[in-house]
Amino acid sequence: MTEKSNDNVIALVPDAFGGRGGIALYDRLLLRAICNSAQGVHVTALPRNVCYELEAMPSNLQFLAHQAGSKTRFLIEALSIAARIQSARLVVCGHLHLLPIAKALSIRFDCPLLTVIYGRETWTQTPHSLVNYLSGRLEYVAYIRKYTFERFCDWARPHGIQGFYLPNAIELTRYGGVHPI
């Protein structure tokens, strides 16, 4: 089956639903926000890892957890997405180390790539030369701290980059019965 919607968003994430830690939480909240961003949007998310039972997800999110935990299955599923989906409006790269595959998908779909950077892992060059090379050519980056964005730009030296400050968030309903305002 080929998905023809022009409202497809592809997201590669280290973990999100069924994940643990701050990056997983950030990616869950980001995926939910994208799913709620416009009527008709469909998000296909490819997680690298799933550690826990999957929690409830938006109905317009296809979370491809079956391939998690294996780099080979992750790559095969990314290739399957490239073949199955005809168009996408955006590719989201949820971690710098997923950048080579995310960049390939953004080229395949001729759409923007938004890379999310979090903290210390982006303050200096990575051990991966291709990731470092692509980091210097990013156009759009979402970051959780201005300091992180500055440190990233110091070593990657991207030209004409647009940064979007999206600070950490919490799910208020998970803390002592507090409800959102």
ZIHUGI-V504701 format. One record per pair of residues at least 4 apart in sequence whose C-alpha atoms are under 8 Angstrom apart, sorted by sequence separation. I is the first residue (numbers start at 1). J is the second residue. D is the distance in Angstrom with one decimal. If there is no record, write none. Layout:
i: [I,I]
j: [J,J]
d: [D,D]
This chain:
i: [15,16,20,21,22,23,24,25,26,27,28,29,30,31,32,33,34,37,50,57,64,70,71,72,73,74,75,76,77,78,79,80,81,82,94,95,98,99,100,101,102,103,104,105,106,107,118,119,120,122,128,129,130,131,132,133,134,144,145,146,147,148,149,150,151,152,153,171,173,174,15,19,20,36,68,69,93,106,117,121,126,143,152,153,172,173,19,35,67,68,93,106,126,143,172,173,16,17,34,35,67,106,125,172,173,15,16,17,35,172,14,15,16,34,93,14,16,67,92,103,16,17,91,102,15,16,31,13,91,149,50,91,45,47,49,90,99,43,44,45,46,47,42,43,44,45,46,47,50,41,42,43,44,45,46,48,49,50,96,139,146,42,44,47,48,49,89,91,93,95,96,136,138,139,141,143,145,47,48,88,90,91,92,93,94,95,96,135,136,137,138,139,140,141,142,143,144,145,46,48,87,88,89,90,91,92,93,94,95,136,137,139,140,141,142,143,144,145,35,48,78,82,86,88,89,90,91,92,93,94,95,115,133,135,136,138,139,140,141,142,143,144,90,92,117,132,140,142,143,144,32,35,113,114,115,116,117,118,119,123,32,35,48,75,82,96,113,114,115,116,117,118,119,122,47,78,82,113,114,115,116,117,118,124,46,112,114,120,123,124,119,122,123,19,31,100,118,122,125,16,19,20,46,100,117,124,125,9,11,13,15,18,19,20,46,99,117,123,7,8,9,10,11,12,13,14,15,17,18,19,7,8,9,10,11,12,13,14,15,16,18,97,100,7,8,9,10,11,12,13,14,15,18,96,99,8,10,12,18,17,18,17,96,17,27,10,8,9,12,8,9,10,11,12,13,14,3,4,5,6,7,8,9,10,11,12,13,14,2,3,4,5,6,7,8,9,10,11,12,13,1,2,3,4,5,6,9,11,12,2,3,14,13,12,12,23,29,26,26,25]
j: [19,20,24,25,26,27,28,29,30,31,32,33,34,35,36,37,38,41,54,61,68,74,75,76,77,78,79,80,81,82,83,84,85,86,98,99,102,103,104,105,106,107,108,109,110,111,122,123,124,126,132,133,134,135,136,137,138,148,149,150,151,152,153,154,155,156,157,175,177,178,20,24,25,41,73,74,98,111,122,126,131,148,157,158,177,178,25,41,73,74,99,112,132,149,178,179,23,24,41,42,74,113,132,179,180,23,24,25,43,180,23,24,25,43,102,24,26,77,102,113,27,28,102,113,27,28,43,27,105,163,65,106,61,63,65,106,115,60,61,62,63,64,60,61,62,63,64,65,68,60,61,62,63,64,65,67,68,69,115,158,165,62,64,67,68,69,109,111,113,115,116,156,158,159,161,163,165,68,69,109,111,112,113,114,115,116,117,156,157,158,159,160,161,162,163,164,165,166,68,70,109,110,111,112,113,114,115,116,117,158,159,161,162,163,164,165,166,167,58,71,101,105,109,111,112,113,114,115,116,117,118,138,156,158,159,161,162,163,164,165,166,167,114,116,141,156,164,166,167,168,57,60,138,139,140,141,142,143,144,148,58,61,74,101,108,122,139,140,141,142,143,144,145,148,74,105,109,140,141,142,143,144,145,151,74,140,142,148,151,152,148,151,152,49,61,130,148,152,155,47,50,51,77,131,148,155,156,41,43,45,47,50,51,52,78,131,149,155,40,41,42,43,44,45,46,47,48,50,51,52,41,42,43,44,45,46,47,48,49,50,52,131,134,42,43,44,45,46,47,48,49,50,53,131,134,44,46,48,54,54,55,55,135,57,94,88,87,88,91,88,89,90,91,92,93,94,84,85,86,87,88,89,90,91,92,93,94,95,84,85,86,87,88,89,90,91,92,93,94,95,84,85,86,87,88,89,92,94,95,86,87,98,98,98,102,118,169,168,169,170]
d: [5.1,7.6,5.6,6.4,6.1,6.0,6.1,6.2,6.0,6.0,6.2,6.1,6.2,6.1,6.2,6.0,7.8,7.5,8.0,6.8,7.8,6.1,6.2,6.2,6.0,6.2,6.3,6.2,6.2,6.3,6.3,5.9,5.7,7.7,7.3,7.0,6.2,5.8,6.3,6.3,6.2,6.2,6.1,6.1,5.6,6.8,7.1,6.8,7.8,7.5,6.3,6.1,6.1,6.0,6.7,7.1,6.5,7.4,6.6,6.2,6.2,6.0,6.1,6.1,6.9,5.9,5.0,7.5,5.8,7.4,7.6,5.2,7.2,8.0,7.3,7.9,6.4,5.2,6.5,7.6,7.0,7.0,7.9,6.3,7.9,5.3,7.6,6.4,5.1,6.5,6.2,6.2,6.3,6.2,5.7,5.2,7.4,7.0,8.0,6.8,5.7,5.8,6.1,5.9,6.9,7.3,4.1,7.9,6.4,6.0,8.0,5.0,6.2,7.6,5.7,7.4,7.6,7.1,7.2,6.8,5.2,5.9,6.7,7.3,7.2,4.8,7.7,7.0,7.1,7.7,6.8,5.8,7.2,7.5,7.8,7.3,7.6,6.3,5.9,6.1,6.3,6.8,5.1,4.8,4.7,4.9,5.3,6.2,6.0,7.1,6.2,6.1,6.1,6.2,6.9,7.7,4.7,7.0,7.0,7.6,7.2,7.8,7.4,7.9,4.9,4.9,7.8,7.1,7.1,6.9,7.2,4.6,6.2,7.8,7.3,7.1,7.0,5.9,5.9,5.8,5.5,6.4,5.8,6.1,6.2,5.9,6.7,5.7,5.5,5.4,7.9,6.5,5.8,6.3,5.7,6.2,6.0,7.9,7.9,7.3,5.6,8.0,5.6,5.3,4.8,4.8,4.5,5.2,6.3,4.2,6.9,4.4,4.9,4.9,4.6,5.2,5.2,6.4,6.8,7.4,7.5,6.5,7.5,6.6,7.2,6.1,6.3,5.9,6.1,7.6,8.0,7.8,7.9,6.9,7.2,6.3,5.9,5.9,6.1,5.8,5.8,4.2,7.4,7.6,7.0,6.8,7.6,6.2,7.1,5.9,7.7,6.4,7.8,7.7,6.4,5.7,6.3,6.0,7.7,6.3,6.6,6.7,6.5,7.7,6.9,7.5,7.4,5.0,4.8,4.7,5.1,5.7,7.6,7.1,7.9,7.9,7.9,6.6,5.5,6.2,5.9,7.1,7.4,7.3,7.4,7.8,6.9,7.3,4.9,6.7,5.5,7.5,5.1,7.1,8.0,7.0,7.0,5.6,6.6,6.9,5.3,7.1,7.8,6.4,7.6,6.3,7.4,7.3,7.2,7.1,5.1,5.0,5.4,7.8,7.6,6.2,7.6,7.7,6.5,6.0,6.2,5.9,6.2,5.8,6.2,5.4,5.9,7.2,5.6,6.1,4.7,4.9,4.7,5.0,4.6,4.9,4.8,4.7,5.1,7.6,4.4,6.5,7.4,6.1,5.8,6.3,5.9,6.2,6.0,6.3,6.0,6.1,5.2,7.0,7.3,7.4,7.9,7.7,4.4,5.5,6.5,6.1,7.9,7.7,6.9,7.0,6.8,5.6,7.9,4.5,5.9,6.4,5.7,6.2,6.4,6.5,6.5,6.5,7.8,5.7,6.3,5.9,5.0,4.7,4.5,5.2,4.3,6.4,4.9,4.7,5.3,6.7,5.8,5.9,7.2,5.9,6.2,6.0,5.7,6.4,6.7,5.5,6.0,6.3,7.6,6.3,7.5,7.0,7.9,6.6,7.8,7.8,7.6,7.0,6.8,7.5,7.8,6.7,7.1,7.9]
